[in-house]
C-alpha cells in the first residue's frame, strides 16, 4: 500500500469504527474493526492464545500452522481469536486471490 491515508485510526470516544478503511482498502479487506485495550481484562483470552501457540509449536507439521483460540461466554456466540499478523497473512492473500479469480476471462 503506497498511500497511508487509506487506513486511519479514529480518535478515542468517537462514534463508529475505530479503524477507518477507505473503499480502495475495504475491497480487499471487507471488515469493520473495533479496538479495545485493557491492562488485565483480557487475561483469559491471552491465556487461551498462549496455549494455542504452545500447542502449535509442539506440532511436527511440514507446513506452517496458525494458532487460533476459540472463546465463548455463556449467552454469547463463540469467537475466534488470532494474532493480528496471522489475521493479515490469512485474510489479505485470500482476498487478493478471490479478486483475481473474479477478473479471469472464461
C-alpha positions in Angstrom: 0.0 0.0 0.0 1.5 3.3 -1.1 -1.0 5.7 0.5 -1.1 5.6 4.3 -4.2 7.8 4.2 -6.3 4.8 3.1 -6.2 3.4 6.6 -6.8 5.8 9.5 -7.4 5.4 13.2 -10.3 7.2 14.8 -10.0 9.4 17.8 -10.9 7.8 21.2 -14.5 8.2 22.2 -15.7 9.0 18.7 -18.7 7.0 17.4 -18.3 4.4 14.7 -15.4 2.2 13.6 -12.0 2.6 15.4 -10.1 1.9 12.2 -11.3 3.8 9.1 -10.8 1.9 5.9 -11.2 3.8 2.6 -13.2 1.9 -0.1 -10.0 1.0 -2.0 -8.8 -1.0 1.0 -12.2 -2.3 2.0 -12.4 -4.0 -1.4 -9.6 -6.3 -0.3 -10.3 -6.2 3.4 -14.1 -6.2 3.9 -14.1 -5.8 7.7 -15.2 -3.4 10.4 -12.6 -3.1 13.2 -13.4 -2.2 16.8 -10.4 -1.8 19.1 -10.2 -2.3 22.9 -7.4 -2.1 25.3 -7.1 -3.2 29.0 -4.3 -3.7 31.4 -5.6 -7.1 32.6 -9.2 -7.5 31.4 -8.3 -10.0 28.6 -6.1 -12.3 30.6 -8.1 -15.4 29.9 -8.2 -14.7 26.2 -4.5 -14.3 26.1 -4.0 -17.4 28.2 -6.1 -19.3 25.6 -3.9 -17.9 22.7 -0.7 -18.7 24.6 -1.9 -22.3 24.9 -2.8 -22.5 21.2 0.6 -21.1 20.3 2.4 -23.6 22.6 0.4 -26.5 21.1 1.1 -25.2 17.5 4.9 -25.0 18.3 4.8 -28.6 19.6 3.4 -30.0 16.3 5.6 -31.8 13.9 4.0 -30.1 10.8 5.6 -29.8 7.4 3.6 -26.6 6.7 3.1 -23.5 8.9 0.2 -23.9 11.3 -1.7 -20.9 12.6 -2.8 -20.9 16.2 -6.4 -19.9 16.8 -8.1 -19.6 20.2 -11.9 -20.2 20.3 -13.6 -18.5 23.3 -17.2 -18.4 24.4 -19.0 -16.7 27.2 -22.4 -18.0 28.4 -25.2 -16.4 26.3 -22.9 -15.3 23.5 -21.7 -16.8 20.3 -18.1 -18.3 20.1 -15.3 -16.0 18.9 -12.1 -17.0 17.1 -9.0 -15.2 18.3 -6.0 -14.9 16.1 -2.8 -12.8 16.3 -3.1 -9.6 14.2 -0.2 -10.6 11.9 -1.8 -14.0 11.3 -5.1 -12.4 10.5 -3.4 -10.2 7.8 -1.4 -13.1 6.4 -4.5 -15.3 6.2 -7.1 -12.8 5.1 -5.4 -10.5 2.6 -3.9 -13.2 0.4 -7.3 -14.9 0.1 -9.0 -11.7 -0.8 -6.4 -10.9 -3.5 -6.7 -14.4 -5.0 -10.5 -14.1 -5.0 -10.3 -10.8 -6.8 -8.0 -12.3 -9.4 -10.4 -15.2 -9.9 -13.3 -12.7 -10.4 -11.5 -11.0 -13.2 -10.4 -14.1 -15.2 -11.9 -14.3 -18.7 -13.5 -17.6 -19.4 
